[in-house]
Amino acid sequence: MKHSPQGKGSVSVWYRTQFSGWMIATGIVVAAAMLAVAVLTQRYPVAGLPMLLAPASILATGAVKVTVSPRGVTVASFFFPFFRKRIPLDHIRQASARWSKPSELGGWGYRWKPGMRAVSLRQGDALWLALTNGKQFVITVDDAGTAAELINGRVPADRGSR
C-alpha cells in the first residue's frame, strides 16, 4: 500500500511485472539476426533495419507492467513503456480473476478478438475486466485476485449490476 504524501489517508496502488521468457528470448534472437542481416547486406544495409519491427513487437508485448490505481488500470510494455493501454476506472463495470489459457485469449502477446482485447503472456492467473461498453479486457498476471478486489472496491456497486 502506498500512502499519500500529505498524510491525508492512503492510496492503494497495486502493480506487478509479468515476463514471458520465451517471447523475450525470441525477440532478442530475431533482433540479433536482423541486425546481422542489416550489417552483412552490403548493397542495401538499411533495407534490413525495417525488419527489426518484428522482434521489437515481440519484445514490446513479451514483458508488461500492470498497475491498478485510483485512476484505473494501466498495462505498459516493460521494454517500451510509452506503449501503454490505460483503462479509466469509470470504464470498468467489474473485475474478476480466473485461470486462463492463451488459446482462449487468441494466442500470445497483445490479442484482438470480437468483444475482447487481451495481453496474454502465459497460462495462469488472469485479470478479467468487464468494461462498461460490453467488451472485456484480459491480462495474464500473477496475483490477479488482489487486483480484481482492489478494482471492485473502487467501482460503484450499482455499476457492477448493469
N, C-alpha and C positions, 0 to 999 in steps of 0.2 A: 504494500500500500504506500502510496506517495502522498505526502502532506502538502497542503498549500503553503506558499512562502509567508503569508500573513498570519498563519496560525489560526485562521477562522474556520476551522473544521478540516476535514480531509477530503482528498480527491482520490478515488481508487482508479488506478491505471494498471491494466494487465497487458503483458506483452511476452511473446515467445518468438524465437527464431527457429525456423524449420528448414533443414537441408535435405536435399536428395543427392546422396553421394554419387550414384551412377550418372545423374544428369550433369553434375559439376565436372566429373571426370570426362564425360563425353564432350562437354563444351570445351574443356581445356585441350583435349587431344585434337578435336576438329579444328580449333583455333590455331594450334601449332602447325597442323598440316596445311591449313590455308595460308598461313604466313610463309611457310616453306615454299608453297606453290608460287606465291607472290614474289618471293625473293629469287627463286630459281627460274622463273619465266623471264628470260632476258629481253625478249622482244616487247612484251606488254606487261611490265611488272605491276602496274597499277590495276590491271584487269582483275587480279586475284583479290584485291582488297575488298570489293563489294561482297565477295563470298564470305567474309567474316561476319556478315549479318546472321547467318545460320547459327554459328556457335554462340554469338552474342545473345541471340534469342533464347538459346538453351540455358545459358548462364543466368540470364535475366529472370527466368522462371524457376531455376534449379534451387534457389535459396531465397526465402522470404522472411520478413519480419512482420508479425501480426500484432497490432496494437488495438486495445479496447480502452476508450477514454470517454469522458462525458460528452465528447463531440460525436462519437460513433466508433466505427471500425475502420482501420486503415491496414491495407496489405501493401507492403513496399518490397521491391526487389532488394536483396541484400547487397548485391554487387553494383546495381544501378539504381540507387534509392530515388532518383527522380521518376522512375517508373513506379507509379503507385495507383491504387484504387481506394478511394475514400467512400464510405457509405455513412452518411449522416444518421444520427440516432433517430431522427424523425422519419427516415425512410425504412426503418426496421419495425416490422409488426411483432416478430417473436424470434427467439433464438433457441436452438437445441443442439445437443451433441450426440453423435452416434458413430458407430464403426462404419467406415465407408471404404469402398474399393475403387481404384482408378477406372475399372470397367463400367461402373455405374455412373461415373462422372464424365465419361467421354475420353479417358486416357490420362496422360501425364502432362503437367505444365498448366498454362492458362487455357481453360477449355470453354467453348461455347456450345450450348445445347438449347433447343427451344425451351424457354421458360427458366433456364438455369445458366449461371456462369460459375466456374469453379477454378480454384487453384489447387491442383492435385499433385502432390509430391510423393505420395506413398499410400499404401493401405493402412488404415488405422483410424484413430480418433479424428473426428472432423467437426468443425463448427458449421452448423446449418443455419442460415439466416433466411427467414421468410420475410420478404420485402412487402411494403405497402402497395406496390404495383402488381402484386400477384406472382412475381418471379422469386427465384431462390438464388442465393449466393453461398457457395460452399468452400471452405478452406480446410485442408487436412493439416491439422496442427495438434501437437501434444497439449494436454490439459484443456481441451475444448469445453469440458463441462463447467469449469470455473469461468471461462469467458462467457458462455451462454448465461450462466447465473448472474453475472455482473450486468450483462446487457438487459436481461429480463427485469432486473431490479430498477433499471432506468427507463424502461419503456412503459408508458401509461397502461394500466391494466385493461382499459376498455379497447385499446388498440389491438391487443392480442386476440380479442374475440371476433374481430372483423374478418 
